[in-house]
Amino acid sequence: MTERDVAALILVSATHGIEDVKRTLESVRTQSVRPACVLTAVVESATKELRDGLEAARDEGLLDLLRVYPAHARRDTIVEDLESAVEEAKTARRDRPRTELPERRHASDTQAARGQETSAPTQAAGENENAPRNFTLLNPAFGGRAQHEEESPTVAEQASEPLSVSGEAEPTVHSARDLDWEKRAYLTSGTLGRRARDINLDREERREERTATHTALVPERLREDTRERHGSSGAGRRRKRSGDGESWLWILDGAAVPSATCLEELEDALEQDPTVGLVGTKHLAFDDLDRPASRLVDLGLSLTHSHRLLTSVDPGEIDQGQTDWRSEVLAVTAPGLLVRARTFDKLRGLDPALTAPWDDIDLSQRVWRAGERVKVVPSASTRIPHDIRTRPQDFRYRSSQVLSLVKFRSLPLALLTLIALPLVTLARMARAVTRHDAHAVKHEFLAFLRVFAKAPGVLVRSRKAAGRARMSRKRMSALYMPRKVAMRERLDAWWTSMFADDERTRMIRRTSWGIAGTRHGLDDADYGRHTAWTVIVALASLVGGLFAVRPLIGEGTLGGAHYLPLASNAHDNWDIVTSAWLPGGLGAEGPADLLARVMALIPVSGASVSAWILLTGIALSAIAAWCASGTVTRSIVVRIIATLAWVLSPAFVCAVLEGRWPLMLLGVAVPLATLFFARAVGLPHKVSQASIPAAAMAGFMVAIVSLVQPALAVLFFLGTAAVAPFVPGRRKRLWWVALPTLFLHLGTLPDYLARPETLLANAGMPLAFEAPGVMRLLALTPTPADPVAQILGAGSSWWTLGLLFMPAMISVAATVVSGFLRHTAGLTGRISGLALAGAVALAWVSQRTVVGFEGSTPHTAYPGAALMVASGAAIVGLICVGDAMARSSHAPANGAQKIAAFAVQGLCLVALVASAGLWTAKGSGALEVERRASSEIPAVAVDSSAGTERTRTLVLHEDSRGEVRAHLVNGAHMSVDDSSAAYETARARAAERGQPSDAAEDALARAVASALGSEIGAEAKVDLADFAIGYVVVMGEPGAQARLYDALAAAPQLDFVTSSDMGGLWRVAGASPRAHLTAASGANGEVTPLNAERTRVTGTVDASNTERELALAVRSDPHWRATLDGEELRPTILDTWKQGFIVPAGEHGHLEVSYRDDLQFGAGIVTVIGLIICALAAVPRRNRSEEKR
């Protein structure tokens, strides 16, 4: 191969600078073996300075041809175009004056290029002055020793050769090419007479054996050309390989700097092995150009079977020749890649769908499969920008990786890869979210789209390449990393990233401070004490909490005036989550409250979930308060005081006594929201540990709080906005506090905008309650009753109220004092005081805002939820003051201050412990919720409502004023999903306008009046059977409800079943199912019942000669849809209130009825996606000091 057979292709992008490009051109010009021509490509988007500089370099002779391409030109197109212009570049070089283009550099120039000093050759003593002295030293005829190619010293050996005795450097020949040049010079010098060359038989035998080995490696298709290049084997002549007439392409870029002997080393490697079709260089970091040691970027590439890139080089690894043993590799990449032009053309060049480095990797794979080899030459190096091997944040990189995998695999596996790609993309996007990398999420999605856009072309080219391949994919598996090794390395990397830690990060993470200065660290015995106390508090709270509610433990169902459980039928859970229909009463447009929908995600009976929260709420709230207080203080005494103050706060105690389980849910969520928010802002003294996961977790806790009363989320957002200016570092992470709540309430935003009072309504609790006075609100107490007096059996007095108010008063007083503390403790105390005032104001507004009507009685919002948040804010101030006292009690100060601090802490602790003991021992006597052996609805009625007919139960009760209260029950009891805050506020608005009921409620009132024998019912008689009412239940003893018993006994449509101390039961005669098919109005025919579920009806309809009506005993609504074998049925309204559909004559098939609200469905999808993103962002990732550096 001659030097003119290599064409250097330099690809310049718009990001390259003119100085980098000139350095590259200069390194190509100073090569020990110069390429035949130099071609450069630059894009139009490059700067004018860069384009002008390249034109000047062309005029100076640094390059032979310059081409300008569009900014969007692909790399494969540019390379192919430059390849076709090689002859044009050679012609341009030949036409240039000879003074501008030295043909070949002498061996002494080669040494200079390698940075070695050489001595000028001296004149040899002899007859001819022109005979070169260095060949004389090598020629055996003159006493020298001939050097063959395999014996030529390396660069390192030459540098280490000692000087001769005379002190002059001994001239050497560096390659067989130099030997040939010296030999020709000697034979033409006119010297006569020479003797036969000495033959080393052992060396010749080894050379012949090596030649035979190389020939055996040559593919069959190259054997003929190889024999021509090697010459004949006779006459004992040495076989000299010659690459004349064969072209090679040397691909570089504008920022690469090849070493001075790079091209020569590549050519030497090709001379030694004719089976090589593609050869690459060692890549070193460009930043280390002027340093004594260079970082190793890669020495060839390999892949895992999933096409994960492997360089087998650790980041920052110094090149010391430790990897120079490598030769054959799976792939080599540009810059520095040298490929045979004939092979490049035969393989159709680079793949247009792939980008760097995957197009080079794909080319290397095709070279292997074509029967040729791919090698890397460690002695040839190219310096590249160190970030050229790091993964770029570009979707083209990821899409090229996937397309390369698809192209290499067989067709069935390629199709399976494309089928699984959506799930893989979602998983990778989820991982990007956990890493808080929004750009990666976008790139993953764009890469997914690009893969499916380019996949057809890639598959076609893959099939064509497979047809031309001479090597199977299976034989190439040895070049890949084994699957077991790859899996083991991935697991090791994951384990290291998750659990490995350095000493600095460990010190920061394990050393904690209090808000006012209390502290413990790694070497502090305090740490073990806090762990032990955590276990003690958890066990004590669990035992004490269960003992306090011991009457609720056992068999039966829970019931109470203020206890409203979740739905008992677990089969309806998914329908509660996805449906926008409220089944309570005669049904209404929903959806249900978010609390019911979120709780329905738990795959068990909702009644069991609400009961479990009621039983374990005290223990869970105490543990949450203990953990949250540990974020703000490191004093164990202060943490115990804060925990007791939380579980003994009047709002929490009233929630336990009345059975308001949603407020007990707040007892867990509010402390955890405080804990995560403190970590999100780096409080206290841990700004470096502030993170997005903590902010996202705080957002989820705020979302749980908003399930009970949405206005509390607004209060949290205002507090976050007030805190944000004082938060150090990046404040954008605080947006994650709001995002979960915003996504969760997305579907209900129209209701909030139309009726803002919906924000104040409480979910999961009955509307009726006894409103407290203003002084009770200031004492953070949501009830006017005195439960302490009730459990002690005494009358209400100042000391019983004092026991009730004591925890709240201690917290409020401490909050006032905390505002006068110094530094962070004072700032936190002032913010907690503002939060306390805002929560109390919200409670005052809540109990004065009408959010529902029951009959003709308006009901306001219960203030307990807001008062619980107020209690939490007050306890934060208490912790600030307690931490300051704990610090002063252990600091060197005067004795009076220490005694005062100990005394205050001791008094608070004793008072709260005594109050906790009182409530634990006697609190069960004030419980308003009880465990009942049977539910208020008899089992026979419950079974009928849970069957396919889905009948309802009418519950009647006569109050003390003689008014009859009537309500419909679906199932065993009223549940949270029967109604919603939005529906109740809409009814309240209608009642305020003088429209307390609609057509459906009027019809039900007439039916009840008809059953009771009222004269109103005689005017417009309506049967209870039309409302799918299967049973009527009268609550209360027969003596107390005598009038109702007598009226129902006289009703002809009711059949008496049984009575007990809890009430009586009547069956409705001829009750129709919830959904049935009957003849059209005015026609007689049988009633065909249909299988009804919560919001879905299915069944088989037989053909009929007459038109029929499909009747649903629910309130009419335009979102009901009915299809018969896929054809929609025409909706209608029956009996002025009932939803119906017309079934045409002769139609038959499968019937499906469902309730669909497309707006709610779309909002639900967005909510789910948003919450998944927030959940992924909440996955904790440990911050590492190494990453920060």
MARTIKE-327201 format. One line per field, with one value per residue (C-alpha): x, y, z negated. Coordinates in steps of 0.25 Angstrom, whole numbers. Layout:
<nodes>
xx: X ...
yy: Y ...
zz: Z ...
</nodes>
This chain:
<nodes>
xx: 0 6 3 -5 -16 -21 -31 -33 -48 -49 -64 -65 -78 -84 -79 -64 -55 -45 -34 -38 -39 -26 -20 -26 -21 -7 -7 -11 0 11 8 20 12 4 -10 -12 -21 -29 -44 -52 -67 -73 -88 -95 -98 -84 -79 -73 -60 -59 -63 -53 -42 -44 -43 -30 -25 -29 -21 -9 -9 -14 -26 -28 -44 -54 -69 -80 -93 -107 -108 -118 -109 -107 -93 -94 -98 -86 -76 -81 -80 -66 -62 -67 -59 -46 -40 -44 -36 -24 -24 -25 -12 -5 -8 -2 12 22 28 15 14 26 24 30 37 51 53 59 46 38 47 44 30 30 37 51 64 72 86 89 95 110 117 122 136 136 138 124 120 105 104 95 102 90 89 103 101 90 96 103 113 118 119 105 93 81 68 55 41 38 51 50 50 38 37 39 52 58 56 63 75 88 98 110 123 127 115 108 94 94 85 73 63 49 41 43 39 51 60 54 57 72 74 70 78 90 88 87 99 109 116 121 123 114 114 102 93 94 81 76 68 61 56 52 44 37 33 28 20 14 11 3 -5 -9 -13 -22 -29 -32 -47 -49 -54 -41 -31 -29 -26 -17 -9 -7 -3 7 14 19 25 36 51 52 48 42 27 25 11 7 -7 -5 -18 -26 -32 -35 -43 -38 -50 -47 -54 -51 -47 -38 -23 -17 -3 9 11 -4 -6 7 3 -10 -4 6 -5 -12 1 2 -12 -19 -32 -35 -45 -47 -36 -37 -29 -27 -35 -29 -34 -31 -30 -18 -10 0 0 10 -1 -13 -27 -32 -45 -46 -39 -49 -64 -72 -87 -96 -107 -116 -107 -102 -89 -76 -62 -56 -49 -52 -55 -42 -33 -19 -13 -1 -2 -10 -20 -10 -12 -25 -26 -39 -51 -66 -65 -57 -62 -58 -50 -38 -45 -38 -47 -45 -52 -56 -62 -69 -76 -79 -86 -94 -87 -92 -107 -115 -124 -113 -105 -91 -85 -96 -94 -79 -83 -93 -82 -73 -83 -86 -71 -70 -82 -76 -64 -54 -48 -49 -36 -31 -17 -12 1 -8 -15 -25 -28 -43 -51 -53 -68 -70 -71 -81 -96 -101 -115 -121 -132 -125 -115 -125 -133 -120 -117 -130 -130 -116 -122 -134 -124 -115 -126 -134 -147 -156 -147 -147 -162 -163 -153 -162 -175 -168 -162 -174 -173 -158 -160 -169 -160 -148 -157 -160 -146 -143 -153 -147 -134 -142 -137 -148 -140 -137 -152 -155 -143 -148 -162 -156 -147 -159 -166 -153 -151 -164 -162 -149 -152 -157 -145 -136 -142 -141 -127 -125 -131 -122 -110 -113 -114 -100 -94 -83 -83 -96 -100 -97 -83 -81 -86 -72 -69 -81 -81 -87 -101 -98 -86 -94 -105 -95 -89 -102 -106 -93 -95 -109 -105 -93 -102 -113 -105 -90 -87 -75 -71 -75 -89 -90 -86 -96 -107 -105 -102 -115 -118 -130 -136 -130 -117 -119 -110 -105 -95 -88 -80 -91 -98 -111 -113 -115 -124 -133 -134 -138 -148 -154 -157 -162 -172 -177 -180 -186 -195 -200 -204 -209 -217 -224 -227 -234 -243 -244 -260 -258 -250 -258 -269 -280 -281 -278 -288 -290 -297 -284 -278 -279 -272 -267 -275 -275 -276 -262 -267 -271 -257 -253 -266 -265 -251 -255 -270 -275 -289 -294 -303 -308 -323 -328 -315 -308 -297 -284 -273 -271 -262 -248 -246 -256 -249 -235 -239 -246 -232 -230 -235 -243 -256 -257 -264 -252 -242 -250 -251 -236 -233 -242 -235 -220 -222 -216 -204 -201 -203 -194 -183 -184 -183 -171 -164 -168 -163 -149 -147 -148 -142 -132 -137 -145 -153 -157 -161 -169 -176 -179 -185 -194 -199 -203 -211 -217 -221 -236 -239 -232 -239 -253 -250 -247 -259 -269 -263 -259 -248 -245 -239 -231 -225 -221 -215 -205 -204 -201 -189 -183 -186 -178 -167 -165 -166 -155 -146 -150 -145 -133 -138 -131 -117 -117 -118 -109 -119 -131 -137 -148 -153 -155 -164 -171 -174 -179 -188 -194 -197 -203 -212 -217 -220 -228 -236 -243 -245 -239 -238 -227 -218 -220 -215 -203 -200 -201 -191 -181 -182 -179 -167 -161 -154 -146 -142 -128 -123 -133 -147 -153 -153 -165 -174 -174 -182 -194 -193 -199 -211 -213 -213 -223 -233 -232 -246 -253 -247 -260 -268 -259 -260 -275 -277 -265 -272 -269 -255 -260 -268 -263 -263 -266 -274 -289 -294 -301 -292 -293 -286 -276 -275 -264 -256 -256 -250 -239 -237 -236 -248 -258 -270 -278 -278 -269 -265 -256 -268 -275 -264 -262 -277 -276 -283 -276 -267 -254 -245 -251 -250 -236 -232 -239 -232 -219 -211 -216 -213 -199 -196 -203 -195 -182 -185 -186 -173 -166 -167 -157 -146 -134 -129 -136 -144 -151 -154 -160 -168 -173 -178 -184 -192 -197 -201 -208 -216 -220 -225 -233 -239 -242 -249 -258 -262 -265 -275 -282 -283 -295 -290 -303 -317 -324 -339 -341 -329 -317 -303 -290 -276 -270 -258 -250 -241 -236 -234 -225 -216 -216 -212 -201 -196 -196 -188 -177 -176 -176 -164 -156 -158 -155 -142 -137 -140 -133 -121 -120 -122 -109 -101 -92 -101 -105 -112 -126 -127 -124 -134 -145 -143 -144 -156 -164 -161 -164 -177 -182 -177 -184 -197 -198 -194 -205 -215 -211 -213 -227 -232 -226 -233 -246 -247 -255 -267 -269 -269 -280 -277 -280 -279 -292 -296 -304 -306 -318 -322 -326 -318 -330 -330 -315 -315 -326 -318 -306 -312 -315 -328 -320 -332 -332 -336 -345 -342 -352 -351 -360 -353 -357 -364 -373 -367 -364 -350 -348 -335 -331 -320 -312 -306 -304 -302 -300 -286 -277 -278 -293 -292 -281 -278 -281 -295 -298 -294 -302 -314 -311 -310 -324 -330 -326 -332 -345 -343 -341 -344 -345 -355 -349 -349 -364 -368 -361 -368 -381 -378 -375 -387 -396 -390 -393 -407 -406 -417 -406 -403 -417 -417 -405 -402 -388 -384 -371 -369 -366 -353 -347 -350 -350 -352 -356 -349 -354 -342 -345 -354 -368 -374 -366 -370 -384 -390 -381 -384 -399 -398 -389 -398 -410 -402 -407 -394 -385 -384 -380 -367 -362 -359 -349 -344 -336 -348 -358 -356 -367 -366 -371 -380 -377 -364 -358 -343 -333 -333 -344 -350 -365 -375 -376 -386 -400 -397 -398 -386 -377 -366 -352 -342 -327 -314 -311 -298 -294 -294 -295 -306 -304 -314 -319 -331 -340 -347 -361 -372 -375 -366 -361 -356 -343 -346 -335 -340 -330 -330 -330 -316 -311 -298 -305 -303 -309 -305 -311 -301 -293 -304 -308 -322 -330 -331 -344 -350 -360 -370 -364 -351 -347 -336 -341 -338 -346 -344 -349 -358 -351 -337 -330 -316 -306 -310 -300 -304 -293 -291 -280 -275 -264 -259 -257 -250 -240 -238 -236 -225 -217 -219 -213 -201 -198 -199 -190 -179 -180 -179 -166 -161 -163 -154 -142 -129 -117 -109 -94 -83 -75 -87 -87 -72
yy: 0 14 26 32 21 27 39 47 51 62 65 79 83 96 94 93 105 109 107 92 90 96 87 75 79 82 68 62 70 65 51 42 36 46 43 43 55 62 65 74 76 87 90 104 107 108 122 131 131 116 115 126 119 106 113 120 106 101 112 109 94 88 82 78 79 87 84 92 84 88 89 77 68 54 48 36 45 54 42 36 49 52 38 40 53 46 46 61 64 56 64 77 72 68 82 89 94 83 93 93 78 69 55 48 51 45 35 47 55 43 44 59 56 47 57 51 58 53 55 59 48 48 45 30 27 21 23 28 41 39 25 26 23 17 6 3 0 -10 -17 -30 -27 -16 -23 -18 -27 -27 -24 -30 -24 -33 -29 -14 -7 0 14 11 3 13 24 15 11 16 24 18 19 30 38 39 34 21 23 13 9 9 0 -9 2 10 -2 -3 12 11 -2 5 17 8 -1 12 19 12 3 -9 -23 -29 -43 -52 -49 -57 -66 -69 -81 -81 -67 -70 -83 -75 -64 -75 -81 -67 -64 -78 -74 -61 -67 -77 -66 -59 -61 -70 -58 -51 -63 -59 -45 -48 -58 -46 -37 -47 -51 -65 -74 -79 -75 -73 -58 -51 -48 -33 -29 -17 -10 -2 1 -1 12 14 25 31 38 49 61 75 74 61 61 48 45 48 33 29 27 19 10 7 4 -5 -13 -14 -19 -30 -35 -35 -40 -26 -18 -7 -2 8 16 18 30 39 51 64 72 64 68 76 67 56 46 45 39 27 29 16 5 -1 -3 -15 -17 -24 -33 -21 -12 -4 2 -3 3 -5 7 13 28 36 24 28 22 13 3 -6 -9 -10 -25 -23 -25 -31 -23 -23 -8 4 18 31 39 32 20 15 6 0 8 -5 -11 2 2 -12 -10 2 11 17 14 27 24 24 35 34 26 15 17 13 2 -3 -2 -10 -21 -22 -23 -35 -42 -39 -48 -38 -33 -21 -17 -6 -2 2 9 18 29 40 51 55 64 56 58 52 38 42 40 52 57 55 46 42 35 27 24 20 10 4 3 -3 -14 -16 -17 -27 -36 -47 -42 -49 -43 -30 -29 -34 -22 -12 -18 -17 -3 5 -2 0 15 17 10 19 31 27 25 39 45 38 45 58 59 66 67 51 49 58 51 37 40 47 35 25 33 33 18 15 25 19 4 0 4 -1 -15 -15 -12 -22 -33 -29 -29 -43 -49 -44 -48 -59 -60 -63 -54 -66 -66 -52 -54 -56 -41 -37 -37 -50 -48 -53 -44 -32 -35 -36 -23 -16 -21 -17 -3 -2 -7 3 15 12 8 12 25 33 38 53 49 39 50 60 50 44 56 64 77 83 96 104 96 82 72 58 52 39 38 43 32 41 34 20 26 32 19 12 23 21 7 10 21 12 1 10 17 4 -2 11 14 0 0 14 9 -5 -5 -4 -17 -30 -35 -28 -14 -1 10 24 37 43 30 29 17 14 5 -10 -17 -19 -22 -8 -2 0 6 16 20 21 25 39 34 35 23 29 32 31 34 47 52 51 47 43 50 48 42 31 29 28 19 10 7 -2 -16 -19 -16 -1 -3 -11 1 11 2 -1 14 17 6 9 24 28 19 24 38 37 30 41 52 46 45 59 65 58 67 80 76 65 66 53 61 71 60 53 66 69 55 55 69 64 52 60 72 75 73 60 55 59 52 39 40 43 33 43 34 44 53 42 41 55 52 44 52 66 62 55 67 75 65 64 79 82 73 79 93 87 90 90 92 82 91 81 70 78 70 69 55 61 72 62 54 66 69 55 57 71 63 54 65 72 59 63 78 84 97 92 90 105 108 100 106 120 115 110 123 130 121 121 134 129 116 115 109 105 109 102 89 94 93 79 82 87 77 65 73 80 67 60 71 74 68 76 89 93 91 99 110 110 108 112 107 93 95 96 83 71 58 45 51 54 68 69 74 83 96 102 116 126 123 108 111 119 107 99 91 87 83 90 78 74 60 61 63 51 41 46 46 60 73 82 92 100 89 79 89 92 77 77 90 88 82 93 104 100 99 113 119 113 118 132 131 125 137 144 134 136 132 120 116 130 130 117 121 133 125 115 126 131 117 116 129 125 111 117 127 116 108 120 122 107 107 119 114 106 93 85 83 71 73 88 89 95 90 97 91 84 92 80 78 93 92 80 87 99 89 84 99 102 89 94 106 98 89 102 107 93 92 105 101 88 95 104 93 86 99 106 116 121 112 119 118 103 101 109 101 87 92 96 84 75 82 80 66 62 69 63 49 50 54 43 33 39 38 24 18 26 31 19 24 36 28 32 20 6 -8 -14 -29 -26 -14 -5 -12 -26 -37 -40 -26 -26 -38 -33 -20 -27 -37 -35 -27 -17 -13 -1 0 11 15 23 30 39 50 57 67 57 59 46 45 36 33 22 12 4 -8 -10 5 19 20 31 29 31 46 56 70 76 70 75 89 89 85 95 106 101 101 115 119 112 99 89 77 72 63 50 55 60 46 39 48 45 30 31 39 29 17 25 27 42 50 56 42 40 51 45 31 26 12 9 -2 8 12 -2 -1 -16 -13 -3 -2 7 10 10 2 -1 7 20 18 14 23 18 4 6 14 3 -8 -2 0 -10 -10 -14 -28 -28 -37 -36 -26 -25 -15 -8 -6 -13 -19 -19 -24 -17 -25 -26 -18 -16 -18 -6 -9 -16 -17 -15 -12 3 12 8 -7 -19 -29 -36 -29 -35 -32 -29 -31 -18 -13 0 8 -3 -12 -24 -34 -42 -36 -45 -40 -35 -30 -18 -6 -7 2 0 6 9 13 25 40 43 48 51 43 30 21 9 0 -13 -21 -8 1 12 13 26 31 36 40 32 36 50 46 32 29 21 16 12 -2 -3 -14 -26 -22 -33 -36 -32 -20 -11 1 10 24 31 45 47 60 53 41 50 58 44 40 53 51 37 41 53 45 35 45 51 37 35 49 45 32 36 37 40 52 49 58 53 56 70 72
zz: 0 3 -4 7 6 -7 -6 -19 -21 -31 -36 -42 -49 -53 -68 -64 -65 -55 -64 -66 -51 -48 -59 -52 -38 -44 -50 -37 -29 -39 -38 -36 -24 -18 -12 3 1 -9 -7 -17 -19 -26 -28 -24 -39 -42 -46 -35 -42 -41 -27 -23 -31 -24 -10 -15 -19 -5 1 -8 -4 -17 -10 5 6 -2 -1 -8 -11 -17 -32 -32 -23 -29 -32 -23 -11 -14 -15 -2 6 1 5 19 19 16 30 31 19 24 37 29 21 34 40 28 30 24 14 7 6 2 7 -5 -17 -21 -33 -40 -38 -44 -56 -57 -56 -68 -76 -76 -73 -61 -56 -42 -34 -32 -20 -19 -16 -2 12 15 6 9 3 -10 -22 -30 -19 -20 -35 -31 -19 -23 -11 -19 -32 -36 -41 -32 -39 -35 -37 -49 -55 -54 -67 -73 -76 -91 -88 -79 -90 -100 -91 -97 -89 -83 -89 -79 -85 -72 -70 -62 -50 -49 -39 -45 -35 -23 -14 -19 -17 -2 0 -5 3 16 13 11 23 32 26 35 25 32 26 15 9 6 -6 -18 -20 -33 -31 -44 -42 -28 -32 -43 -32 -23 -34 -37 -23 -22 -34 -29 -16 -23 -29 -16 -12 0 8 6 8 23 20 9 17 27 17 10 23 26 15 23 25 10 12 1 2 2 0 8 8 20 27 14 7 -8 -15 -27 -35 -44 -50 -52 -67 -66 -67 -62 -67 -57 -53 -54 -39 -38 -50 -43 -30 -37 -43 -30 -24 -34 -33 -19 -25 -32 -26 -37 -46 -57 -67 -82 -87 -97 -104 -97 -109 -113 -101 -109 -121 -124 -126 -117 -120 -112 -106 -99 -91 -82 -86 -90 -93 -102 -96 -99 -91 -103 -100 -106 -106 -117 -122 -135 -135 -137 -135 -131 -119 -123 -112 -121 -110 -98 -97 -90 -75 -70 -75 -72 -67 -65 -63 -57 -58 -53 -46 -34 -25 -11 -1 7 -6 -9 5 4 -9 -4 -14 -27 -30 -28 -40 -50 -56 -62 -68 -65 -50 -52 -61 -50 -40 -48 -50 -35 -33 -42 -36 -22 -25 -29 -42 -50 -58 -67 -67 -81 -76 -67 -76 -73 -83 -84 -93 -105 -105 -91 -97 -108 -105 -98 -103 -89 -85 -72 -81 -88 -75 -68 -79 -78 -63 -63 -72 -63 -51 -57 -62 -54 -49 -60 -71 -64 -63 -78 -81 -74 -81 -95 -92 -97 -111 -111 -107 -119 -128 -124 -125 -139 -142 -136 -145 -157 -153 -152 -137 -129 -117 -117 -118 -105 -98 -101 -95 -83 -81 -82 -71 -62 -64 -58 -47 -43 -46 -33 -25 -35 -35 -20 -20 -31 -22 -10 -19 -25 -11 -7 -21 -21 -36 -45 -57 -66 -62 -66 -80 -85 -82 -91 -107 -112 -117 -131 -132 -127 -137 -149 -145 -144 -158 -164 -158 -163 -177 -177 -173 -183 -195 -193 -201 -204 -218 -215 -211 -222 -232 -227 -226 -240 -247 -251 -258 -264 -260 -272 -273 -279 -272 -271 -261 -257 -270 -279 -288 -285 -272 -279 -289 -278 -271 -284 -288 -274 -277 -291 -286 -274 -284 -295 -285 -278 -292 -297 -285 -284 -299 -297 -287 -292 -291 -276 -275 -272 -262 -256 -249 -254 -254 -260 -257 -251 -246 -231 -225 -212 -202 -207 -194 -189 -175 -173 -176 -162 -158 -169 -164 -149 -149 -149 -155 -170 -173 -186 -187 -172 -167 -162 -154 -161 -162 -176 -186 -183 -197 -193 -180 -186 -197 -187 -181 -193 -188 -200 -206 -209 -222 -227 -222 -230 -242 -242 -241 -253 -261 -258 -256 -269 -268 -254 -257 -270 -261 -250 -260 -267 -253 -249 -262 -260 -248 -256 -270 -275 -289 -293 -304 -294 -284 -294 -298 -283 -281 -293 -290 -276 -280 -291 -283 -285 -270 -269 -282 -277 -264 -271 -280 -269 -259 -249 -242 -231 -242 -248 -234 -235 -248 -240 -228 -235 -242 -230 -222 -232 -232 -217 -215 -225 -218 -204 -209 -216 -231 -240 -235 -224 -211 -204 -206 -201 -190 -180 -185 -199 -192 -184 -197 -204 -192 -193 -208 -205 -194 -205 -214 -202 -201 -214 -212 -199 -205 -214 -201 -198 -212 -210 -197 -203 -214 -204 -196 -209 -212 -198 -199 -211 -205 -201 -188 -176 -180 -168 -175 -184 -172 -174 -187 -179 -167 -173 -179 -166 -158 -168 -167 -152 -150 -160 -157 -149 -162 -170 -160 -159 -174 -183 -196 -191 -195 -210 -210 -217 -211 -218 -229 -231 -229 -243 -255 -267 -264 -274 -279 -275 -289 -286 -272 -279 -288 -275 -280 -269 -279 -289 -298 -309 -307 -320 -329 -322 -324 -339 -341 -346 -342 -332 -340 -338 -342 -332 -321 -325 -324 -310 -306 -313 -301 -291 -301 -303 -288 -286 -297 -292 -278 -283 -290 -278 -270 -279 -277 -269 -255 -249 -261 -262 -247 -248 -260 -253 -241 -250 -257 -243 -239 -253 -250 -236 -240 -251 -241 -232 -243 -246 -231 -230 -240 -235 -220 -216 -208 -209 -212 -219 -217 -220 -229 -224 -229 -229 -228 -240 -245 -251 -239 -239 -255 -253 -244 -254 -265 -256 -253 -268 -271 -262 -270 -283 -277 -274 -288 -294 -286 -290 -305 -303 -297 -309 -319 -314 -310 -320 -326 -340 -349 -349 -334 -334 -346 -339 -326 -333 -341 -329 -321 -333 -336 -322 -321 -334 -330 -317 -322 -332 -322 -313 -324 -327 -312 -311 -323 -323 -308 -303 -312 -303 -290 -281 -271 -275 -270 -267 -265 -253 -243 -243 -229 -231 -224 -214 -209 -208 -199 -190 -188 -185 -175 -160 -163 -171 -179 -189 -204 -209 -223 -231 -244 -252 -260 -273 -265 -258 -244 -236 -231 -219 -211 -202 -205 -195 -202 -216 -220 -215 -210 -206 -191 -191 -190 -188 -193 -179 -179 -193 -190 -177 -185 -195 -184 -178 -192 -194 -181 -186 -178 -189 -180 -166 -159 -164 -179 -177 -171 -183 -193 -187 -187 -202 -205 -197 -205 -218 -214 -212 -204 -195 -191 -187 -177 -170 -174 -172 -176 -183 -174 -162 -170 -171 -186 -191 -206 -216 -229 -241 -251 -266 -276 -272 -283 -279 -265 -267 -257 -246 -249 -248 -235 -228 -233 -226 -213 -203 -195 -207 -214 -228 -230 -245 -256 -267 -277 -266 -257 -247 -233 -222 -208 -196 -187 -173 -174 -160 -158 -156 -141 -133 -119 -118 -107 -102 -109 -106 -103 -112 -113 -123 -130 -127 -138 -134 -141 -148 -154 -161 -148 -137 -132 -123 -117 -105 -98 -89 -77 -78 -69 -77 -82 -96 -107 -115 -129 -139 -153 -153 -151 -137 -132 -117 -120 -120 -108 -103 -91 -85 -78 -76 -71 -81 -86 -86 -101 -107 -120 -127 -138 -137 -145 -141 -131 -119 -105 -93 -87 -73 -69 -63 -70 -78 -83 -94 -102 -109 -118 -124 -129 -122 -124 -114 -121 -134 -127 -120 -133 -140 -130 -132 -147 -147 -138 -146 -159 -153 -149 -163 -170 -161 -165 -180 -179 -188 -182 -191 -188 -187 -189 -177 -168 -174 -171
</nodes>
